[in-house]
């Protein structure tokens, strides 16, 4: 997580230069976009170094770190791709779908919640909802949003069944806002 935080701080600094700086492919927007793209490439190289090992076929769960690593990888990729002008809608939608897929796997395997879950869910759901206006991508976006609904239902069930400290990262109010959207 410390390695990912170096990318996040760079992204925030670059994105705060100007709200729409990456929406152009000239001047400062081109420089900031190129820097974000190079950060994305470094992130991909880091992911190759720390490649998540495949589980045996009979394994039912992954370690918390392995699950979070993949979730954070796709969340950071989605953050960068949303801000850079040069990516096609499909590339952005694919990242959002992968975030949802990782969250769905983690939820179905009853992985412990993390502070990053809410951010990943909100970012992916917002991206997929925005993309539903594209007729060629709408069906796959709605299919991923159905998975999101399953995630939210499991989170609500876990929050209601929790013991004293098991509910520390539950966010029922935010989950309901995501569900409303």
Residue, then its C-alpha position, 0 to 999 in steps of 0.5 A: x500500500x505504501x508503494x501505491x501511495x506514491x502514485x496517489x500523491x503524484x496524481x493528486x498534485x497533478x490533478x490539482x493544477x487545474x480541474x480540467x487540465x487533462x481534458x486537452x491534448x495540448x500545452x500543459x494538459x499534454x504534459x500533465x497527461x503524459x506524466x499520469x500515463x508514465x505513472x500508470x506504466x510504472x504502476x503496471x511494472x510494479x504490479x508485474x514485480x509483485x504479481x499476485x500468485x494464482x490460487x490452486x483450483x480448490x482454494x476458496x479464499x485469497x489473503x487480504x493483501x492479495x485481494x487488496x493489491x489487485x483492487x488497488x491496482x485497478x482503482x488507481x488505473x481507473x483514477x488515472x484513465x478517467x483524468x487523461x484525455x487520450x483513453x477510449x471509453x472502453x479502456x475506462x469502462x474495462x478498469x471500472x469493471x475490473x474494480x467491480x469484479x475484484x470487489x465482487x470476488x472479495x465480497x463473495x469470499x467474505x474478505x474483511x472490509x477495508x477503508x479502500x472499499x468505499x472509494x473503489x465502489x464509488x469510483x467504479x459505480x460512478x464511471x459505469x453509470x456515466x458510461x451507460x449513456x453510450x449505447x454500445x457499452x450500456x449492456x455491459x455497464x448494467x451487468x457490472x452494476x448488477x454485480x455492484x448491487x450484489x456487493x452492496x447487499x452482501x455488505x448490508x447483510x454483513x453489517x447487520x450480522x456483525x459483532x462488536x468490532x467486525x463492523x468497523x469499516x461498514x458504511x451503510x449510509x454511503x452504501x445506500x447513497x451508491x445504491x440510490x445512484 
